[in-house]
Amino acid sequence: MTTQNRGSIAKVVSASLIGTTIEWYDFFLYTSAAALVFGKLFFPTNDPLTGTLLAFLTYAVGFLARPIGGLVFGHFGDRVGRKKLLVLSLLLMGGSTCAMGILPTYASVGVLAPILLTLLRLVQGFALGGEWGGAVLIVSEHGDDKRRGFWASWPQCGAPGGNLLATAVLAILAATQSDEAFLSWGWRVPFLLSGVLVVIGLWIRLAVSESPVFLAAQEKSKPEHAPVVEVFRNHWRAVLITIGSRMAENVSYYVITAFILVYVTTGLSLPKSVGLNAVLIGSAVHFLTIPLWGILSDRIGRRPVYLFGAIGMALWSFAFFAMLNTKNPGLIILAATIGLVLHGAMYGPQAAFFSEQFPTRVRYTGLSVGGQLSSIAAGAVAPLIAVALFKEFGSTVPVSLYVVSMCVLTVIALLAARETKGESLHSEVLTERTHVSA
């Protein structure tokens, strides 16, 4: 790779990373707020766990909108390009998050408050459903074949980066404010901060060039049918592999980063800062290790690295809660950190692995629909199921068994997949051209 090409891919990676970090900041900010304050502000009940469950129901609504966003953004992303849709997704996400910061609460307007909150959560989910596929693809299709796992892992860092940023802001506010002040107005500050971040993200993202692989494919042909029709007609196996591969990754992530906040405060009666600090430090390590897993996937393959993460997570799901139950802040931090490092073994190679499953002309649609359909079955319900299991049984063992079952599904999907390390997305364009010409 020449110096010019390295500069170009670095620019694309930076734009994708910053954009995805901002969008995940917005999305995870809601997750943390749902665990900490939304139950009290928008769903007041006599039982704190019931209020939290209701708050997490609106959290789940965002996931229901993600496949719709993936379908719409994927369709137009495969038709008109990756870049335009990435700009639109950032505007939608930032606008809905800022609006949450000025919402009236239940005490002010009654049932209208949770309705407005739910509608804005739908917009968030719709935007994020289109963001992930586009950010992953524009990097994958700019990068070289031998190091695609490394380059494409950087947009994945946007998830822990956004979580790190959201948790850090909340942790600072929690440390500098009384509980009363935070509940009264402090929680609004990080939502309003999103507006500033979006302006920065747009400035960087508008400077990025369109995917060369997409442009090369578009010169020759466009899908004869709607991309989603072609995906489900000709690439349904890749969709199923994508869905199955995400189950363990998605569920474990939200158990480690969202349910931990509920369990530490409600189950262990510890200050909310203990859970926030664990997620904060764990996310920092997670951010740093994801590209290392991407590099390893370029060397030994996507599947071996992904399998290690899934199997490791199944085993760690029991040790995770055992360490939390000690109520030792240091061990709680270590539990979250190790869990997120294992998660990174799945998340690091995921972007390249999924991109390599689909042909260029329907890649945005296939990647987005497969990835976001799994979010309904996995991430959307993970905190809900975890809280409900804990409430019903008064134990975290059922939660661990839930994580293990998802890991089993992911292992099955990975064993059914082919290894894609080093495959050329550029040569695939030529293959498609030959097929169309014939």
Secondary structure, DSSP 8 states (H G I E B T S, - for coil): --HHHHHHHHHHHHHHHHHHHHHHHHHHHHHHHIIIIIHHHHS--SSHHHHHHHHHHHHHHHHHHHHHHHHHHHHHHHHH-HHHHHHHHHHHHHHHHHHHTT---HHHHTTHHHHHHHHHHHHHHHHHHHHHHHHHHHHHTTS-STTHHHHHHHHHTHHHHHHHHHHHHHHHHHHHS-HHHIIIIITHHHHHHHHHHHHHHHHHHTTS---HHHHHHHHH---SS-HHHHHHHH-HHHHHHHHHHHHHHHHHHHIIIIIHHHIIIIIS---HHHHHHHHHHHHHHHHHHHHHHHHHHHHH-HHHHHHHHHHHHHHHHHHHHHHHTT--HHHHHHHHHHHHHHHHHHHHHHHHHHHTTS-GGGHHHHHHHHHHHHHHHTTTTHHHHHHHHHHHHSSSHHHHHHHHHHHHHHHHHHHHS---TT--HHHHHHHHHHHHH-
